[in-house]
């Protein structure tokens, strides 16, 4: 005979889990409507498909968060009717699930900045900010968030009361429970069965030989990569990336074939190295959406970067430039060492201490002075240590600037002040030199200095005013250095770390979220004034600089020289590998290790029509080889610590 109170407790547990599943769907609906412009092609039938696919991922996350509650409920014991025992279970239920809902709600507003669900790197980055910012700065950041997203607080209060109501209505209120030898045995059998079902739910599959579901499994339900963020949930994303730091060794090709598909050792022929100065400027969040030049096809579009648009008229750039990551921490290794972000962020991984031939270490051997400037507090986001690992000798941050009156109150020194500081420092550095400059101000909470209020047009979002301010700050920087002796002997490379708030359809797709400028400007070389449609990416910057300098020694780079006649491509990771090549966007399934979606980037901007069946098999093979060669090269060289050449 089965104990009725024990069965009742299991039924009430199922009710609790079901209620949380419904709460997660409300969070998903909020996520969808708040970020609707990133999912413009999703209709009702598509959303129903997304809901269907999301249940596996929601259930897995909920079961993880409620695992202690489940165990306490499923243990056949007389304690089930104890008031203190029920209170413990109810409190755990409320606070564990409030944490899950909080993560989902925060991601509603964080998604426009990251273009993907939060991963473990968010925690690492936030911890780094806590470590390197003053307590007052942290308080300011918290206040700014609460001011801009005040409605998160009432949402959490409402959620708390909903969870409290569910907990109270599903408590066991019996006064007596009797476990005889017979019903205790049957209760243990039921407990074992329930725990088995829980394990299946945690794994996301009833087939034990299958691996537990990961983020990439969501691709089965997605018609295009951007939908994956709708299908999964934030607790699931955080859990599945918490310990994903190990790369898996791959052997798709022999060494000789791998060299053909991914020639990573570069050797450019040049007649003596031209030791020009190099200044790489990384503009915070300045995607190509904000430029007039890159959006000439948009009717009546006015950009927010008048100075940069004028500079492009004398520079080399392409209409198809892409970042290799979605966060600032991805930009430094991508740009300075040709190391892109993959399923985890290089600078936060166990491999970040590998020996890497970055542009700093390469040019230092040629007699260059190397430096990097960032207006945030020294140590912020690990930039100082990463630059050191890549061979950059001098680092100048907010601590070196040493004037807190120019602090913006949240992130660092105002751009106009810090660019002026950079100009003064560069003028006193011995030539030849390599310097990187990372701007700060074009970022949430979207502030500009008081003296620039009403100088710029407002645009559709406060970010647009910040962009104009940063563009103007860069103009002041160039005005200050253009008469210096070293100016004409300098190659300037301008890019952005990643994209930001988006309002144009062109930038609200799985590829649009990676579109950043890549500009090469040499005031002494008019022949560099060229425009291209070639696909180029941040990891191409280092080899292109070295080629431009006629550097004629071998080095390692995952990117290519943009000035060569090679076939350009870009590789990104957004819940799976994306290859942008020819006029195609190729989506690679890591689990099945094959391509499962191909889109035409020119005819299908929103990536809705999977044309895999219409693409010639030889092209599919070419794309598959390109991705697999990249994965094998990246993984194996990181594991072996051979992303460098021995002397």
C-alpha positions in Angstrom: 0.0 0.0 0.0 1.3 3.5 -0.9 1.3 6.3 1.6 -1.2 8.9 0.5 0.6 11.8 2.1 3.8 10.9 0.3 1.9 10.8 -3.0 0.3 14.1 -2.2 3.8 15.7 -1.6 5.0 14.4 -5.0 1.9 15.8 -6.7 2.5 19.2 -5.0 6.1 19.1 -6.1 4.9 18.6 -9.7 2.6 21.5 -9.3 5.5 23.7 -8.1 7.7 22.7 -11.0 4.9 23.3 -13.5 4.2 26.8 -12.0 7.9 27.7 -12.5 7.8 26.5 -16.1 4.9 28.9 -16.7 6.9 31.7 -15.0 9.8 31.1 -17.3 7.5 31.4 -20.3 6.3 34.8 -19.0 10.0 35.8 -18.7 10.6 34.6 -22.3 7.6 36.6 -23.5 9.0 39.7 -21.7 12.5 39.0 -23.3 10.9 38.7 -26.7 8.8 41.8 -26.6 11.5 44.0 -25.0 14.0 42.9 -27.7 11.4 42.6 -30.5 13.5 44.5 -33.0 16.2 41.8 -32.8 13.6 39.2 -33.8 11.6 41.0 -36.6 10.7 37.9 -38.6 9.2 35.8 -35.8 5.5 35.3 -36.1 3.0 33.5 -34.0 3.7 30.1 -35.5 7.4 30.6 -35.1 7.0 31.6 -31.4 4.9 28.5 -30.7 7.7 26.4 -32.2 10.2 28.3 -29.9 8.0 27.6 -26.9 7.9 23.9 -27.8 11.7 23.7 -28.0 12.2 25.8 -24.9 10.5 23.3 -22.5 13.5 20.9 -22.5 15.9 23.8 -21.6 13.6 25.3 -19.0 12.9 22.0 -17.3 16.6 21.2 -17.1 17.4 24.6 -15.5 14.5 24.4 -13.1 15.4 20.9 -12.0 19.0 22.0 -11.3 17.8 25.0 -9.3 15.3 22.9 -7.4 17.5 19.8 -6.9 17.7 20.2 -3.1 14.0 20.8 -2.8 13.3 17.7 -5.0 15.5 15.5 -2.8 14.0 16.8 0.4 10.5 16.2 -0.9 11.2 12.7 -2.3 12.8 11.2 0.8 10.1 9.1 2.5 10.1 10.4 6.0 7.9 11.4 8.9 9.5 14.8 8.7 7.3 15.6 5.7 4.6 16.8 8.1 6.9 18.8 10.4 6.2 22.5 10.1 9.9 23.5 10.3 10.7 21.0 7.5 7.9 22.4 5.2 9.2 25.9 6.0 12.7 25.0 4.9 11.4 23.5 1.6 9.2 26.5 1.0 11.9 29.0 1.7 14.3 27.2 -0.6 11.7 27.0 -3.3 11.0 30.8 -3.1 14.6 32.0 -3.1 16.1 29.4 -5.5 13.5 30.2 -8.1 13.6 34.0 -7.4 17.3 33.7 -8.3 16.4 32.0 -11.6 13.7 34.6 -12.5 16.1 37.4 -11.6 18.7 36.0 -14.0 16.1 35.9 -16.8 14.8 39.4 -16.1 18.2 41.0 -15.9 19.0 39.3 -19.3 16.0 41.0 -20.8 17.8 44.3 -20.5 21.4 43.0 -20.9 20.7 41.3 -24.3 20.8 44.5 -26.4 24.5 44.9 -25.2 25.6 41.3 -25.5 23.3 39.9 -28.3 23.3 36.5 -26.5 22.2 35.1 -23.2 24.5 35.7 -20.2 27.3 33.1 -19.7 29.8 32.5 -17.0 31.9 35.3 -18.5 29.4 37.8 -17.2 30.1 36.8 -13.7 33.9 36.9 -14.3 33.7 40.3 -15.8 31.5 41.6 -13.1 33.8 40.2 -10.4 36.7 41.9 -12.2 34.9 45.2 -12.1 34.1 44.8 -8.4 37.8 44.0 -7.8 39.2 47.0 -9.6 36.6 49.7 -9.1 36.3 51.8 -5.9 33.3 51.0 -3.7 31.8 54.4 -4.6 32.1 53.5 -8.3 30.3 50.2 -7.7 27.5 52.0 -5.8 27.2 54.4 -8.7 27.0 51.6 -11.2 24.2 49.9 -9.1 22.3 53.2 -8.8 22.6 53.9 -12.6 21.2 50.4 -13.3 18.3 50.9 -10.8 17.6 54.3 -12.3 17.5 53.1 -15.9 15.8 49.8 -15.2 13.7 50.6 -12.2 10.9 48.3 -13.3 13.1 45.3 -12.5 12.4 45.9 -8.8 8.6 45.8 -8.9 8.9 42.8 -11.2 11.0 41.0 -8.6 8.6 42.0 -5.8 5.6 40.6 -7.8 7.6 37.4 -8.5 8.4 37.0 -4.8 4.7 37.2 -3.9 3.7 34.8 -6.7 6.3 32.3 -5.5 5.2 32.7 -1.8 1.6 32.1 -2.8 2.6 28.9 -4.8 4.7 27.7 -1.8 1.9 28.2 0.7 -0.7 26.6 -1.5 1.5 23.5 -2.0 2.7 22.9 1.5 1.8 19.6 3.3 -0.6 20.4 6.1 -1.3 16.9 7.4 -0.8 16.2 11.1 0.0 12.5 11.0 1.9 10.3 8.6 2.5 6.6 9.0 5.2 4.7 7.2 4.7 1.0 7.6 7.3 -1.5 6.2 5.1 -2.1 3.2 4.3 1.4 2.2 7.9 2.5 3.0 9.2 0.0 0.4 6.6 1.2 -2.2 7.5 4.8 -1.4 11.2 4.1 -2.0 10.3 2.6 -5.4 8.3 5.6 -6.3 11.1 7.9 -5.1 13.6 6.0 -7.3 11.3 6.3 -10.3 10.8 10.0 -9.7 14.6 10.6 -9.3 15.2 8.7 -12.5 12.7 11.0 -14.3 14.5 14.0 -12.7 17.8 12.8 -14.1 16.3 12.5 -17.6 14.9 16.0 -17.2 18.3 17.4 -16.1 20.0 15.7 -19.0 17.2 16.9 -21.4 16.9 13.4 -23.0 15.5 9.9 -22.2 18.4 8.3 -24.1 21.3 7.8 -21.7 23.9 7.4 -24.4 23.2 11.0 -25.5 25.2 13.7 -23.8 23.3 16.2 -21.6 21.9 19.0 -23.6 23.9 22.1 -24.1 23.2 25.5 -25.7 24.0 24.2 -29.2 21.1 21.7 -28.9 18.8 24.6 -29.2 19.8 24.8 -32.9 17.5 21.9 -33.6 14.5 24.2 -32.9 16.0 27.4 -34.4 15.5 28.5 -37.9 18.4 31.0 -37.5 21.1 31.5 -34.9 19.4 34.5 -33.2 16.4 32.4 -32.2 18.7 30.3 -29.9 18.6 33.1 -27.3 14.9 32.8 -27.2 14.8 29.0 -26.9 17.2 28.7 -24.0 17.0 30.6 -20.7 19.6 32.4 -18.7 20.0 30.0 -15.7 20.6 27.2 -18.3 23.1 29.3 -20.2 25.0 30.2 -16.9 25.0 26.6 -15.7 26.1 25.1 -19.0 29.0 27.6 -19.4 30.1 27.6 -15.8 32.8 24.9 -16.2 33.2 24.9 -20.0 36.8 25.7 -20.1 38.3 22.6 -21.6 38.8 22.4 -25.4 38.4 19.0 -27.1 41.2 17.8 -29.3 40.1 17.3 -32.9 41.5 15.3 -35.8 39.5 16.0 -38.9 42.5 16.3 -41.2 46.1 15.2 -41.5 48.7 17.8 -40.8 49.4 18.4 -44.5 45.7 18.7 -45.4 45.2 21.0 -42.4 47.9 23.3 -43.7 46.0 23.6 -47.0 42.7 24.4 -45.4 44.0 26.7 -42.6 47.5 28.0 -43.3 48.2 29.5 -39.9 52.0 30.2 -40.4 52.2 33.4 -42.3 55.3 34.6 -44.2 55.0 37.8 -46.3 57.6 38.7 -48.9 58.9 42.2 -48.5 61.9 44.3 -49.5 63.0 45.6 -46.1 60.7 46.4 -43.3 59.1 49.9 -43.2 59.2 50.8 -39.6 56.1 53.0 -39.4 54.5 53.8 -36.1 51.3 51.9 -35.5 48.3 53.3 -33.5 45.4 51.0 -33.1 42.2 52.8 -31.8 39.5 50.6 -30.4 36.2 52.5 -30.0 33.9 51.3 -27.3 30.6 49.8 -28.8 30.9 51.9 -32.1 29.3 49.5 -34.5 29.0 50.4 -38.2 25.3 51.1 -37.7 26.3 54.5 -36.3 28.3 55.6 -39.4 26.9 57.3 -42.4 29.5 55.8 -44.8 28.5 52.1 -44.1 24.7 52.9 -44.5 24.5 54.8 -47.7 21.8 52.4 -49.0 19.5 53.5 -46.1 17.2 56.2 -47.3 17.5 59.6 -45.5 19.9 58.0 -43.0 22.1 60.4 -41.1 25.0 58.8 -39.2 26.4 60.0 -35.9 30.2 59.9 -36.8 30.9 63.0 -39.0 34.6 63.0 -38.3 35.1 59.2 -38.8 33.1 59.4 -42.0 35.4 62.1 -43.3 38.4 60.0 -42.3 37.1 57.0 -44.2 37.2 59.1 -47.4 41.0 58.9 -47.1 41.3 55.3 -45.9 41.0 51.7 -46.7 37.9 49.9 -45.4 35.3 47.3 -46.4 31.6 47.4 -46.4 31.7 43.9 -44.7 33.7 44.1 -41.5 33.1 41.9 -38.6 34.1 41.6 -34.9 35.2 38.2 -33.6 33.3 38.5 -30.3 30.5 40.3 -28.5 32.4 41.6 -25.5 35.2 44.0 -24.8 37.4 41.2 -23.4 37.2 39.5 -26.8 38.6 42.5 -28.7 42.1 42.7 -27.3 43.2 39.1 -28.2 41.3 39.3 -31.5 42.9 42.6 -32.7 46.3 42.4 -31.1 47.0 38.6 -31.4 44.5 37.3 -34.0 42.9 35.1 -31.4 39.0 35.2 -31.7 36.4 34.3 -29.1 35.0 30.8 -29.5 32.6 29.0 -27.1 34.5 30.7 -24.3 36.4 34.0 -24.0 40.1 33.5 -24.4 41.1 36.0 -21.7 39.0 34.2 -19.1 40.0 30.7 -20.1 42.7 28.4 -18.7 44.6 29.0 -22.0 45.1 32.7 -21.5 48.6 32.1 -20.0 49.7 30.2 -23.2 52.6 31.8 -25.0 51.1 33.9 -27.8 52.9 35.8 -30.6 50.9 39.0 -30.3 51.7 42.1 -32.3 53.5 43.6 -29.3 56.0 40.8 -28.9 56.6 40.7 -32.7 57.2 44.4 -33.1 59.2 44.7 -29.9 61.8 42.4 -31.5 62.1 44.9 -34.3 62.9 47.8 -32.0 59.4 49.1 -31.4 58.3 50.8 -28.2 55.0 49.3 -27.2 52.2 50.8 -25.1 48.4 50.6 -24.5 46.0 53.2 -23.2 42.6 52.7 -21.5 40.8 55.3 -19.5 39.3 52.8 -17.0 40.9 52.0 -13.6 44.1 49.9 -14.1 43.3 46.2 -14.1 39.7 46.7 -15.3 38.5 43.7 -17.3 42.0 42.2 -17.2 43.2 44.5 -20.0 46.5 45.3 -18.3 47.4 41.7 -17.7 46.3 40.6 -21.2 48.4 43.3 -22.9 51.3 42.2 -20.8 50.9 38.6 -22.0 50.7 39.9 -25.6 54.0 41.7 -25.3 52.9 45.3 -24.6 55.4 46.9 -22.3 53.7 50.1 -21.0 50.1 50.3 -19.9 48.5 53.7 -19.1 45.1 53.6 -17.3 43.1 55.8 -15.1 45.6 55.4 -12.2 48.3 56.9 -14.4 46.1 59.7 -15.7 45.9 60.7 -12.0 43.1 63.2 -12.1 39.8 62.0 -10.8 38.0 65.2 -11.6 37.8 63.9 -15.2 36.2 60.6 -14.1 32.8 60.0 -15.7 31.5 58.5 -12.4 31.1 55.0 -13.7 33.6 53.6 -16.2 36.7 55.8 -16.6 38.1 59.1 -17.9 36.0 61.1 -20.3 37.1 60.4 -23.9 38.0 63.9 -24.9 40.3 64.2 -21.8 41.9 60.8 -22.2 42.5 61.2 -25.9 44.3 64.4 -25.2 46.4 62.6 -22.6 47.2 59.9 -25.2 48.3 62.5 -27.7 50.7 64.0 -25.2 52.2 60.7 -24.3 52.6 59.5 -27.9 54.5 62.6 -28.7 57.1 61.8 -26.1 57.5 58.1 -27.1 60.6 57.2 -29.1 59.9 56.0 -32.6 59.1 53.5 -34.0 56.3 52.8 -31.6 53.2 50.6 -31.4 50.3 51.9 -29.3 46.7 50.8 -28.7 44.0 53.2 -27.4 40.7 51.9 -26.1 38.0 54.5 -25.6 35.5 54.5 -22.7 32.6 56.9 -23.0 30.2 55.4 -25.6 28.6 53.0 -23.2 25.8 52.6 -20.8 24.7 54.8 -18.8 25.1 56.9 -22.0 26.5 60.1 -20.4 28.5 62.9 -21.9 30.4 65.8 -20.1 28.2 68.7 -19.0 30.2 71.1 -21.3 29.0 69.2 -24.3 25.3 69.2 -23.5 23.1 70.3 -26.4 26.1 70.2 -28.8 25.0 67.0 -30.5 21.6 65.9 -31.9 19.8 63.4 -29.7 19.0 60.6 -32.2 16.8 57.7 -31.4 18.6 56.7 -28.2 21.0 58.3 -25.7 23.7 56.1 -27.2 23.6 58.2 -30.4 24.6 61.3 -28.5 27.5 59.4 -26.8 28.7 58.2 -30.2 28.8 61.8 -31.5 30.7 62.8 -28.4 33.3 60.0 -28.9 33.6 60.8 -32.6 34.2 64.5 -31.7 36.7 63.5 -29.1 38.6 61.5 -31.7 38.5 64.6 -34.0 40.1 66.6 -31.2 42.8 63.9 -30.9 43.6 64.0 -34.6 43.6 67.9 -34.6 46.1 67.8 -31.7 48.5 65.3 -33.4 48.3 66.1 -37.1 51.2 68.6 -36.9 53.5 66.4 -34.9 56.6 65.0 -36.6 55.6 61.4 -36.1 52.1 61.8 -37.5 52.9 61.3 -41.2 55.0 58.2 -40.3 52.1 56.5 -38.7 49.5 53.9 -39.7 46.2 54.3 -37.8 43.9 51.4 -37.5 40.4 52.2 -36.2 37.9 49.6 -35.2 35.3 48.8 -32.4 35.4 46.2 -29.7 31.8 45.1 -30.4 28.4 46.4 -31.3 25.7 48.0 -29.1 22.1 49.2 -29.3 20.6 48.5 -32.7 17.7 50.2 -34.5 18.2 49.2 -38.1 17.0 45.9 -39.5 20.3 45.4 -41.2 22.0 45.0 -37.8 19.4 42.9 -36.1 20.4 39.6 -37.4 22.9 36.9 -36.4 25.6 38.6 -38.6 24.5 42.2 -38.0 25.4 42.0 -34.4 29.0 41.5 -35.4 29.4 44.4 -37.8 32.1 46.9 -36.7 34.3 49.2 -38.7 37.8 48.3 -39.6 39.6 51.3 -41.0 43.3 51.7 -42.2 44.5 55.3 -42.5 48.0 56.4 -43.5 48.2 60.2 -43.9 51.3 59.7 -46.1 49.8 57.1 -48.5 47.0 58.1 -50.8 47.1 54.7 -52.4 45.6 53.3 -49.3 42.4 55.1 -50.1 40.4 52.1 -51.3 36.9 50.7 -50.6 36.1 47.0 -50.8 33.2 44.5 -50.4 35.6 41.8 -49.1 34.7 40.1 -45.9 37.2 41.1 -43.2 37.4 40.5 -39.5 39.2 41.7 -36.4 41.7 38.8 -36.5 42.8 40.1 -39.9 44.1 43.3 -38.3 47.4 42.0 -37.0 48.6 40.1 -40.1 47.5 43.1 -42.3 49.6 45.5 -40.2 52.6 43.3 -40.5 52.1 42.9 -44.2 51.8 46.7 -44.6 55.1 47.1 -42.8 56.8 44.5 -45.1 57.5 42.3 -42.2 59.2 39.3 -43.7 59.6 36.8 -40.9 57.2 33.9 -40.2 54.5 34.3 -37.5 51.2 32.6 -36.5 47.8 34.1 -37.2 44.3 32.7 -37.5 43.4 35.7 -39.7 44.5 36.8 -43.1 46.1 39.8 -44.8 43.3 42.0 -46.1 45.6 43.4 -48.8 46.1 40.0 -50.4 43.9 38.5 -53.0 42.7 35.8 -50.6 39.1 34.8 -50.2 37.9 36.8 -47.2 35.9 35.2 -44.5 34.8 35.8 -40.9 34.2 33.3 -38.2 32.1 34.0 -35.1 30.7 32.1 -32.2 27.1 32.9 -31.2 25.6 29.8 -29.6 27.5 27.9 -32.2 30.1 28.6 -35.0 29.1 30.9 -37.8 31.1 31.2 -41.0 30.5 34.3 -43.2 32.0 33.5 -46.6 31.2 34.4 -50.2 27.6 35.6 -49.9 26.7 33.0 -47.4 26.2 32.6 -43.7 27.0 29.0 -42.6 25.7 27.6 -39.3 27.7 24.6 -38.0 26.3 22.0 -35.7 29.0 21.1 -33.2 27.2 18.0 -31.9 26.6 16.4 -35.3 29.9 18.0 -36.6 28.4 19.1 -39.8 26.7 22.1 -41.4 23.0 22.1 -40.9 22.0 25.6 -42.1 23.1 28.0 -44.9 21.6 31.4 -45.6 22.2 33.9 -48.4 23.4 37.1 -46.6 22.6 39.4 -49.5 19.1 38.2 -50.3 18.0 37.1 -46.9 19.2 39.7 -44.4 17.1 38.2 -41.5 18.4 34.7 -42.1 15.0 33.1 -42.4 15.4 30.8 -45.5 17.7 27.8 -45.0 19.1 27.1 -48.5 21.3 24.2 -47.5 19.5 21.8 -50.0 20.1 24.3 -52.8 23.8 24.7 -52.3 26.2 22.6 -54.4 27.8 19.8 -52.4 31.3 21.0 -53.3 30.6 24.3 -51.7 29.1 22.7 -48.6 32.3 20.6 -48.4 34.4 23.7 -48.8 32.6 25.5 -46.0 32.7 22.5 -43.7 36.4 22.0 -44.3 37.0 25.7 -43.5 35.1 25.5 -40.2 36.6 22.2 -39.1 40.1 23.2 -40.0 39.7 26.3 -37.9 38.4 24.3 -35.0 41.1 21.7 -35.2 43.8 24.4 -35.5 42.5 26.5 -32.7 41.7 23.6 -30.3 44.9 21.6 -30.8 47.3 24.5 -30.7 45.7 25.9 -27.6 45.8 22.5 -25.9 49.5 22.0 -27.0 50.4 25.6 -26.3 51.8 26.1 -29.8 50.0 29.3 -30.9 53.5 30.7 -31.4 56.7 29.9 -33.2 59.9 28.8 -31.4 62.9 31.0 -32.1 
